[in-house]
């Protein structure tokens, strides 16, 4: 027996809801039918996915299968959406992703002009971290990405857009916003420093010491910006992040941290010849990237 996508969907929904009845309602099936689907999956794997018949606790295998099933379902559902969007678009579909600090300032002006030039084209935009964008490009889930690549990629062409320095991002009401001259890592002592994935990748002992034990970290950019904007927390991020909310955020350079992020326009080579891809890429390169 082959594992089918709907078996994974049924398992994932049961695991998320913790009971068959709720999962059956969401799936539009009977509880007995969902139970039989789960049994077929467990029989195929030769192990239980739930600790008990109540379906409220996963086994170690169940945890692993749930993680893999969710990833596969995202891929499958995204593919279906792309196919349907392409079929309903008389002149095609363009899929674009950018890191949040770029998406917030890029998409609105570029898309306004692009959609006016290509009224029959559907555009799907996403904001994602750089690693997710690189993965989406290699999987063929997007056509264009704006991200920090960090090295060559097979089948992907890159054009440098800008480089921005890492420094302190704080709210305008924070004491560090009023300090004169460049800051030093030692100036972070005594302040609440919010951890994030980008600064965690910098192998600088002084920075990691200044970040402390990262007791509080934010994985979501909107949550991070919201906390920093309040004036209590600060964080270390590239300068362009402050452009997301220039009214409330301040960037302060760090004299003893020389790290930069190189942001590139990344295009799947098998899509470069298409007019809509080339036109959008040109518009991105014409954008005013001065920080």
MIKERO-468178 format. One record per residue (C-alpha): residue in one letter; residue number from 0; x, y, z. Coordinates in Angstrom, 2 decimals, padded with zeros to 5 digits, m for minus. Each point is the difference from the previous one (the first is absolute). Example, Ala and Ser with C-alpha at 12.3 -4.5 7.8 and 13.67 -1.06 7.14 Angstrom:
2
<atom code="A" pos="0" east="012.30" north="m004.50" up="007.80"/>
<atom code="S" pos="1" east="001.37" north="003.44" up="m000.66"/>
This chain:
291
<atom code="X" pos="0" east="000.00" north="000.00" up="000.00"/>
<atom code="X" pos="1" east="001.31" north="003.45" up="m000.89"/>
<atom code="X" pos="2" east="m000.36" north="002.91" up="002.41"/>
<atom code="X" pos="3" east="m002.39" north="002.52" up="m001.56"/>
<atom code="X" pos="4" east="m000.09" north="003.74" up="000.58"/>
<atom code="X" pos="5" east="m003.50" north="m000.18" up="001.52"/>
<atom code="X" pos="6" east="001.23" north="m002.52" up="002.56"/>
<atom code="X" pos="7" east="002.62" north="002.49" up="001.11"/>
<atom code="X" pos="8" east="m002.61" north="002.76" up="000.06"/>
<atom code="X" pos="9" east="m002.34" north="m002.05" up="002.17"/>
<atom code="X" pos="10" east="002.82" north="m000.89" up="002.40"/>
<atom code="X" pos="11" east="001.22" north="003.61" up="000.23"/>
<atom code="X" pos="12" east="m003.47" north="001.35" up="000.80"/>
<atom code="X" pos="13" east="m000.65" north="m002.68" up="002.63"/>
<atom code="X" pos="14" east="003.38" north="000.77" up="001.57"/>
<atom code="X" pos="15" east="m000.77" north="003.72" up="000.05"/>
<atom code="X" pos="16" east="m003.53" north="m000.30" up="001.41"/>
<atom code="X" pos="17" east="000.69" north="m002.89" up="002.39"/>
<atom code="X" pos="18" east="m003.27" north="m001.80" up="m000.74"/>
<atom code="X" pos="19" east="m001.69" north="m001.85" up="m002.83"/>
<atom code="X" pos="20" east="m003.33" north="001.80" up="000.10"/>
<atom code="X" pos="21" east="001.44" north="003.48" up="m000.55"/>
<atom code="X" pos="22" east="002.36" north="m001.28" up="m002.67"/>
<atom code="X" pos="23" east="m002.85" north="m001.80" up="m001.79"/>
<atom code="X" pos="24" east="m002.04" north="003.22" up="m000.04"/>
<atom code="X" pos="25" east="002.89" north="001.93" up="m001.56"/>
<atom code="X" pos="26" east="000.60" north="m002.70" up="m002.57"/>
<atom code="X" pos="27" east="m003.68" north="m000.44" up="m000.84"/>
<atom code="X" pos="28" east="000.15" north="m003.71" up="000.82"/>
<atom code="X" pos="29" east="m001.36" north="m002.30" up="002.71"/>
<atom code="X" pos="30" east="002.12" north="m000.76" up="003.10"/>
<atom code="X" pos="31" east="000.03" north="m003.69" up="m000.93"/>
<atom code="X" pos="32" east="001.35" north="000.78" up="m003.47"/>
<atom code="X" pos="33" east="002.77" north="002.17" up="001.46"/>
<atom code="X" pos="34" east="000.82" north="m002.73" up="002.54"/>
<atom code="X" pos="35" east="000.32" north="m002.56" up="m002.78"/>
<atom code="X" pos="36" east="002.32" north="002.34" up="m001.93"/>
<atom code="X" pos="37" east="002.26" north="000.36" up="003.04"/>
<atom code="X" pos="38" east="000.01" north="m003.75" up="000.55"/>
<atom code="X" pos="39" east="001.02" north="m000.58" up="m003.60"/>
<atom code="X" pos="40" east="002.88" north="002.44" up="000.40"/>
<atom code="X" pos="41" east="001.15" north="m001.62" up="003.25"/>
<atom code="X" pos="42" east="m000.28" north="m003.48" up="m001.51"/>
<atom code="X" pos="43" east="002.15" north="001.10" up="m002.92"/>
<atom code="X" pos="44" east="002.64" north="001.45" up="002.33"/>
<atom code="X" pos="45" east="m000.18" north="m002.92" up="002.40"/>
<atom code="X" pos="46" east="m000.12" north="002.29" up="003.05"/>
<atom code="X" pos="47" east="m002.49" north="002.11" up="001.93"/>
<atom code="X" pos="48" east="m000.17" north="003.72" up="m000.62"/>
<atom code="X" pos="49" east="m001.98" north="000.80" up="003.16"/>
<atom code="X" pos="50" east="000.75" north="m001.12" up="003.54"/>
<atom code="X" pos="51" east="m003.65" north="m000.78" up="000.75"/>
<atom code="X" pos="52" east="m003.28" north="m000.42" up="m001.84"/>
<atom code="X" pos="53" east="m001.04" north="003.49" up="001.12"/>
<atom code="X" pos="54" east="002.36" north="001.46" up="m002.63"/>
<atom code="X" pos="55" east="001.21" north="002.78" up="002.31"/>
<atom code="X" pos="56" east="003.66" north="m001.02" up="000.31"/>
<atom code="X" pos="57" east="002.41" north="m000.91" up="m002.78"/>
<atom code="X" pos="58" east="002.68" north="m002.66" up="000.11"/>
<atom code="X" pos="59" east="003.56" north="000.89" up="m001.02"/>
<atom code="X" pos="60" east="m000.79" north="m001.31" up="m003.46"/>
<atom code="X" pos="61" east="m003.21" north="002.03" up="000.01"/>
<atom code="X" pos="62" east="001.95" north="003.19" up="000.74"/>
<atom code="X" pos="63" east="002.32" north="m000.70" up="m002.91"/>
<atom code="X" pos="64" east="m002.80" north="m000.91" up="m002.41"/>
<atom code="X" pos="65" east="m001.93" north="003.15" up="000.98"/>
<atom code="X" pos="66" east="002.99" north="002.21" up="m000.78"/>
<atom code="X" pos="67" east="000.53" north="m001.67" up="m003.37"/>
<atom code="X" pos="68" east="m003.72" north="m000.06" up="m000.81"/>
<atom code="X" pos="69" east="m000.41" north="003.72" up="000.68"/>
<atom code="X" pos="70" east="002.94" north="000.82" up="m002.27"/>
<atom code="X" pos="71" east="m001.36" north="m002.23" up="m002.77"/>
<atom code="X" pos="72" east="m003.51" north="001.44" up="000.32"/>
<atom code="X" pos="73" east="001.33" north="003.57" up="m000.24"/>
<atom code="X" pos="74" east="001.86" north="m000.97" up="m003.15"/>
<atom code="X" pos="75" east="m002.99" north="m001.85" up="m001.49"/>
<atom code="X" pos="76" east="m002.54" north="002.71" up="000.84"/>
<atom code="X" pos="77" east="002.32" north="002.71" up="m001.29"/>
<atom code="X" pos="78" east="000.42" north="m001.91" up="m003.26"/>
<atom code="X" pos="79" east="m003.76" north="m000.29" up="m000.40"/>
<atom code="X" pos="80" east="m000.49" north="003.71" up="000.64"/>
<atom code="X" pos="81" east="002.69" north="000.84" up="m002.55"/>
<atom code="X" pos="82" east="m001.58" north="m002.29" up="m002.61"/>
<atom code="X" pos="83" east="m003.45" north="001.47" up="000.57"/>
<atom code="X" pos="84" east="001.32" north="003.57" up="m000.06"/>
<atom code="X" pos="85" east="001.90" north="m000.66" up="m003.21"/>
<atom code="X" pos="86" east="m003.05" north="m001.61" up="m001.62"/>
<atom code="X" pos="87" east="m002.18" north="002.99" up="000.89"/>
<atom code="X" pos="88" east="002.56" north="002.58" up="m001.17"/>
<atom code="X" pos="89" east="m000.18" north="000.74" up="m003.71"/>
<atom code="X" pos="90" east="003.63" north="001.15" up="m000.10"/>
<atom code="X" pos="91" east="001.64" north="m002.12" up="002.66"/>
<atom code="X" pos="92" east="001.09" north="000.05" up="003.63"/>
<atom code="X" pos="93" east="003.03" north="001.64" up="001.65"/>
<atom code="X" pos="94" east="001.08" north="m001.17" up="003.45"/>
<atom code="X" pos="95" east="002.26" north="002.32" up="002.01"/>
<atom code="X" pos="96" east="001.41" north="m000.14" up="003.53"/>
<atom code="X" pos="97" east="002.14" north="002.44" up="001.98"/>
<atom code="X" pos="98" east="001.41" north="000.24" up="003.49"/>
<atom code="X" pos="99" east="m002.38" north="002.04" up="002.21"/>
<atom code="X" pos="100" east="002.28" north="003.06" up="000.25"/>
<atom code="X" pos="101" east="m000.05" north="000.23" up="m003.81"/>
<atom code="X" pos="102" east="m003.58" north="m001.12" up="m000.63"/>
<atom code="X" pos="103" east="m001.39" north="002.84" up="002.09"/>
<atom code="X" pos="104" east="001.56" north="002.70" up="m002.19"/>
<atom code="X" pos="105" east="000.27" north="m001.77" up="m003.38"/>
<atom code="X" pos="106" east="m003.27" north="m001.70" up="m000.83"/>
<atom code="X" pos="107" east="m002.41" north="002.94" up="000.06"/>
<atom code="X" pos="108" east="001.77" north="002.34" up="m002.48"/>
<atom code="X" pos="109" east="001.35" north="m002.72" up="m002.29"/>
<atom code="X" pos="110" east="m003.27" north="m001.92" up="m000.19"/>
<atom code="X" pos="111" east="m002.06" north="003.10" up="m000.68"/>
<atom code="X" pos="112" east="001.94" north="000.68" up="m003.18"/>
<atom code="X" pos="113" east="000.41" north="m003.67" up="m000.95"/>
<atom code="X" pos="114" east="m003.70" north="m000.86" up="000.21"/>
<atom code="X" pos="115" east="m000.83" north="003.07" up="m002.07"/>
<atom code="X" pos="116" east="002.34" north="m001.22" up="m002.74"/>
<atom code="X" pos="117" east="m001.21" north="m003.62" up="000.25"/>
<atom code="X" pos="118" east="m003.71" north="000.05" up="000.88"/>
<atom code="X" pos="119" east="m000.51" north="m003.64" up="m000.97"/>
<atom code="X" pos="120" east="002.76" north="m001.38" up="002.22"/>
<atom code="X" pos="121" east="m000.66" north="m001.36" up="003.48"/>
<atom code="X" pos="122" east="002.67" north="000.75" up="002.61"/>
<atom code="X" pos="123" east="000.56" north="m001.98" up="003.18"/>
<atom code="X" pos="124" east="002.20" north="001.73" up="002.59"/>
<atom code="X" pos="125" east="001.42" north="m001.32" up="003.26"/>
<atom code="X" pos="126" east="002.31" north="001.27" up="002.72"/>
<atom code="X" pos="127" east="002.36" north="m002.70" up="001.25"/>
<atom code="X" pos="128" east="003.40" north="m000.30" up="001.62"/>
<atom code="X" pos="129" east="003.00" north="m000.48" up="m002.30"/>
<atom code="X" pos="130" east="000.36" north="m003.74" up="000.61"/>
<atom code="X" pos="131" east="m003.67" north="m000.59" up="m000.82"/>
<atom code="X" pos="132" east="000.33" north="002.06" up="m003.18"/>
<atom code="X" pos="133" east="003.03" north="m002.00" up="m001.14"/>
<atom code="X" pos="134" east="m001.86" north="m003.23" up="000.68"/>
<atom code="X" pos="135" east="m003.08" north="001.23" up="m001.88"/>
<atom code="X" pos="136" east="002.15" north="000.96" up="m002.99"/>
<atom code="X" pos="137" east="001.68" north="m003.40" up="m000.20"/>
<atom code="X" pos="138" east="m003.38" north="m001.75" up="000.33"/>
<atom code="X" pos="139" east="m001.51" north="002.12" up="m002.76"/>
<atom code="X" pos="140" east="m002.59" north="001.53" up="002.32"/>
<atom code="X" pos="141" east="000.96" north="003.58" up="m000.92"/>
<atom code="X" pos="142" east="001.50" north="001.66" up="m003.08"/>
<atom code="X" pos="143" east="001.74" north="003.01" up="001.57"/>
<atom code="X" pos="144" east="001.44" north="000.53" up="003.47"/>
<atom code="X" pos="145" east="001.64" north="002.91" up="001.80"/>
<atom code="X" pos="146" east="002.18" north="m001.42" up="002.73"/>
<atom code="X" pos="147" east="003.50" north="m000.51" up="001.38"/>
<atom code="X" pos="148" east="001.35" north="m002.97" up="m001.94"/>
<atom code="X" pos="149" east="003.43" north="m000.56" up="001.54"/>
<atom code="X" pos="150" east="001.36" north="m002.07" up="m002.89"/>
<atom code="X" pos="151" east="m000.67" north="m001.34" up="m003.51"/>
<atom code="X" pos="152" east="m003.10" north="m002.08" up="m000.70"/>
<atom code="X" pos="153" east="m000.56" north="m002.36" up="m002.89"/>
<atom code="X" pos="154" east="m002.65" north="001.30" up="m002.40"/>
<atom code="X" pos="155" east="m000.29" north="003.41" up="001.69"/>
<atom code="X" pos="156" east="001.49" north="003.26" up="m001.33"/>
<atom code="X" pos="157" east="000.72" north="002.86" up="002.38"/>
<atom code="X" pos="158" east="000.44" north="003.78" up="m000.25"/>
<atom code="X" pos="159" east="001.29" north="002.03" up="002.96"/>
<atom code="X" pos="160" east="m002.49" north="002.62" up="001.18"/>
<atom code="X" pos="161" east="001.44" north="001.49" up="003.16"/>
<atom code="X" pos="162" east="002.08" north="m000.71" up="003.08"/>
<atom code="X" pos="163" east="m001.06" north="001.19" up="003.42"/>
<atom code="X" pos="164" east="001.89" north="m000.03" up="003.26"/>
<atom code="X" pos="165" east="m001.15" north="m001.65" up="003.18"/>
<atom code="X" pos="166" east="m000.62" north="002.34" up="002.90"/>
<atom code="X" pos="167" east="m002.37" north="000.78" up="002.83"/>
<atom code="X" pos="168" east="m003.70" north="000.40" up="m000.80"/>
<atom code="X" pos="169" east="m001.92" north="001.75" up="002.76"/>
<atom code="X" pos="170" east="m003.12" north="002.05" up="000.54"/>
<atom code="X" pos="171" east="000.23" north="003.80" up="m000.16"/>
<atom code="X" pos="172" east="m000.85" north="000.17" up="003.71"/>
<atom code="X" pos="173" east="002.88" north="m002.30" up="000.99"/>
<atom code="X" pos="174" east="003.07" north="001.58" up="001.68"/>
<atom code="X" pos="175" east="002.34" north="m001.47" up="m002.63"/>
<atom code="X" pos="176" east="m001.84" north="001.94" up="m002.69"/>
<atom code="X" pos="177" east="001.20" north="003.26" up="001.53"/>
<atom code="X" pos="178" east="003.66" north="m000.95" up="000.46"/>
<atom code="X" pos="179" east="002.51" north="001.97" up="m002.09"/>
<atom code="X" pos="180" east="002.41" north="m001.68" up="m002.38"/>
<atom code="X" pos="181" east="000.23" north="m003.71" up="m000.83"/>
<atom code="X" pos="182" east="m000.85" north="m002.49" up="002.70"/>
<atom code="X" pos="183" east="002.21" north="m002.82" up="001.25"/>
<atom code="X" pos="184" east="m001.06" north="m003.50" up="000.94"/>
<atom code="X" pos="185" east="000.77" north="000.83" up="003.63"/>
<atom code="X" pos="186" east="m002.74" north="002.65" up="m000.14"/>
<atom code="X" pos="187" east="m002.59" north="m002.78" up="m000.19"/>
<atom code="X" pos="188" east="000.81" north="m001.04" up="003.57"/>
<atom code="X" pos="189" east="m002.90" north="000.66" up="002.32"/>
<atom code="X" pos="190" east="m002.54" north="000.19" up="m002.81"/>
<atom code="X" pos="191" east="m002.54" north="m002.61" up="m001.02"/>
<atom code="X" pos="192" east="001.37" north="m001.50" up="m003.20"/>
<atom code="X" pos="193" east="m002.36" north="m002.05" up="m002.13"/>
<atom code="X" pos="194" east="001.52" north="m002.96" up="m001.83"/>
<atom code="X" pos="195" east="m000.72" north="m000.81" up="m003.63"/>
<atom code="X" pos="196" east="001.13" north="m002.53" up="m002.60"/>
<atom code="X" pos="197" east="002.07" north="002.42" up="m002.08"/>
<atom code="X" pos="198" east="002.21" north="001.25" up="002.83"/>
<atom code="X" pos="199" east="000.31" north="m003.55" up="001.36"/>
<atom code="X" pos="200" east="001.83" north="m001.01" up="m003.19"/>
<atom code="X" pos="201" east="002.78" north="002.57" up="000.52"/>
<atom code="X" pos="202" east="003.05" north="m001.70" up="001.46"/>
<atom code="X" pos="203" east="001.21" north="003.02" up="001.97"/>
<atom code="X" pos="204" east="000.79" north="m000.77" up="003.65"/>
<atom code="X" pos="205" east="m000.62" north="003.57" up="001.08"/>
<atom code="X" pos="206" east="m003.44" north="000.02" up="m001.61"/>
<atom code="X" pos="207" east="m001.04" north="m003.30" up="001.48"/>
<atom code="X" pos="208" east="001.17" north="001.15" up="003.43"/>
<atom code="X" pos="209" east="m001.98" north="003.22" up="m000.41"/>
<atom code="X" pos="210" east="m003.07" north="m001.98" up="m001.04"/>
<atom code="X" pos="211" east="000.33" north="m002.00" up="003.21"/>
<atom code="X" pos="212" east="m001.83" north="m003.29" up="000.37"/>
<atom code="X" pos="213" east="m002.72" north="001.10" up="m002.45"/>
<atom code="X" pos="214" east="m002.63" north="m000.73" up="002.61"/>
<atom code="X" pos="215" east="m002.50" north="001.72" up="m002.25"/>
<atom code="X" pos="216" east="000.22" north="m000.31" up="m003.77"/>
<atom code="X" pos="217" east="m002.42" north="000.84" up="m002.77"/>
<atom code="X" pos="218" east="m000.29" north="m002.20" up="m003.07"/>
<atom code="X" pos="219" east="m002.73" north="002.06" up="m001.65"/>
<atom code="X" pos="220" east="001.05" north="003.39" up="m001.40"/>
<atom code="X" pos="221" east="m003.28" north="001.74" up="000.81"/>
<atom code="X" pos="222" east="000.15" north="m001.17" up="003.63"/>
<atom code="X" pos="223" east="003.62" north="001.13" up="000.26"/>
<atom code="X" pos="224" east="m000.72" north="003.46" up="m001.42"/>
<atom code="X" pos="225" east="m003.03" north="000.40" up="002.24"/>
<atom code="X" pos="226" east="002.04" north="m000.75" up="003.13"/>
<atom code="X" pos="227" east="002.87" north="002.29" up="m000.99"/>
<atom code="X" pos="228" east="m002.33" north="002.82" up="m000.99"/>
<atom code="X" pos="229" east="m001.34" north="000.09" up="003.56"/>
<atom code="X" pos="230" east="003.28" north="001.49" up="001.24"/>
<atom code="X" pos="231" east="000.95" north="m002.71" up="002.52"/>
<atom code="X" pos="232" east="001.81" north="m002.54" up="m002.16"/>
<atom code="X" pos="233" east="002.82" north="000.44" up="m002.52"/>
<atom code="X" pos="234" east="001.41" north="m002.43" up="m002.53"/>
<atom code="X" pos="235" east="002.87" north="m000.34" up="m002.49"/>
<atom code="X" pos="236" east="m001.07" north="m000.18" up="m003.65"/>
<atom code="X" pos="237" east="000.92" north="001.40" up="m003.43"/>
<atom code="X" pos="238" east="m000.65" north="003.70" up="m000.58"/>
<atom code="X" pos="239" east="m002.77" north="m000.55" up="m002.55"/>
<atom code="X" pos="240" east="m002.26" north="m001.45" up="002.72"/>
<atom code="X" pos="241" east="m000.47" north="003.51" up="001.39"/>
<atom code="X" pos="242" east="m001.59" north="000.99" up="m003.33"/>
<atom code="X" pos="243" east="m002.99" north="m002.17" up="000.88"/>
<atom code="X" pos="244" east="m001.13" north="002.63" up="002.52"/>
<atom code="X" pos="245" east="002.17" north="003.13" up="m000.26"/>
<atom code="X" pos="246" east="m002.38" north="002.01" up="002.15"/>
<atom code="X" pos="247" east="000.61" north="m002.18" up="003.05"/>
<atom code="X" pos="248" east="003.30" north="m001.82" up="m000.62"/>
<atom code="X" pos="249" east="003.58" north="001.25" up="000.12"/>
<atom code="X" pos="250" east="003.15" north="m001.69" up="m001.32"/>
<atom code="X" pos="251" east="003.25" north="000.61" up="001.88"/>
<atom code="X" pos="252" east="003.28" north="m001.31" up="m001.49"/>
<atom code="X" pos="253" east="002.34" north="m002.10" up="002.11"/>
<atom code="X" pos="254" east="003.64" north="001.09" up="m000.23"/>
<atom code="X" pos="255" east="001.34" north="m003.44" up="000.99"/>
<atom code="X" pos="256" east="m002.26" north="m002.09" up="m002.26"/>
<atom code="X" pos="257" east="000.89" north="000.01" up="m003.70"/>
<atom code="X" pos="258" east="m002.47" north="m002.65" up="m001.19"/>
<atom code="X" pos="259" east="m002.10" north="000.77" up="m003.09"/>
<atom code="X" pos="260" east="m002.88" north="m001.76" up="m001.72"/>
<atom code="X" pos="261" east="000.20" north="m000.23" up="m003.79"/>
<atom code="X" pos="262" east="m003.48" north="m000.02" up="m001.49"/>
<atom code="X" pos="263" east="m000.44" north="m001.32" up="m003.55"/>
<atom code="X" pos="264" east="m002.65" north="m000.32" up="m002.65"/>
<atom code="X" pos="265" east="m000.24" north="m003.74" up="m000.66"/>
<atom code="X" pos="266" east="m001.69" north="m001.40" up="m003.11"/>
<atom code="X" pos="267" east="m000.59" north="m003.56" up="m001.09"/>
<atom code="X" pos="268" east="002.02" north="m000.41" up="m003.20"/>
<atom code="X" pos="269" east="m002.78" north="m002.00" up="m001.66"/>
<atom code="X" pos="270" east="m002.35" north="002.99" up="000.36"/>
<atom code="X" pos="271" east="002.35" north="002.83" up="m000.99"/>
<atom code="X" pos="272" east="m001.09" north="000.01" up="m003.65"/>
<atom code="X" pos="273" east="m003.64" north="000.68" up="000.88"/>
<atom code="X" pos="274" east="m001.05" north="003.60" up="m000.56"/>
<atom code="X" pos="275" east="m001.82" north="000.40" up="003.29"/>
<atom code="X" pos="276" east="002.97" north="m001.33" up="001.99"/>
<atom code="X" pos="277" east="002.47" north="002.22" up="m001.84"/>
<atom code="X" pos="278" east="m002.24" north="003.06" up="000.40"/>
<atom code="X" pos="279" east="m000.50" north="m000.50" up="003.73"/>
<atom code="X" pos="280" east="003.72" north="m000.66" up="000.51"/>
<atom code="X" pos="281" east="000.84" north="003.22" up="m001.83"/>
<atom code="X" pos="282" east="m002.43" north="001.95" up="002.19"/>
<atom code="X" pos="283" east="001.63" north="m001.40" up="003.13"/>
<atom code="X" pos="284" east="003.42" north="001.07" up="m001.21"/>
<atom code="X" pos="285" east="m001.25" north="003.52" up="m000.78"/>
<atom code="X" pos="286" east="m001.42" north="000.39" up="003.52"/>
<atom code="X" pos="287" east="001.81" north="002.55" up="002.19"/>
<atom code="X" pos="288" east="001.94" north="m002.22" up="002.41"/>
<atom code="X" pos="289" east="001.90" north="002.82" up="001.70"/>
<atom code="X" pos="290" east="m000.21" north="m000.48" up="003.77"/>
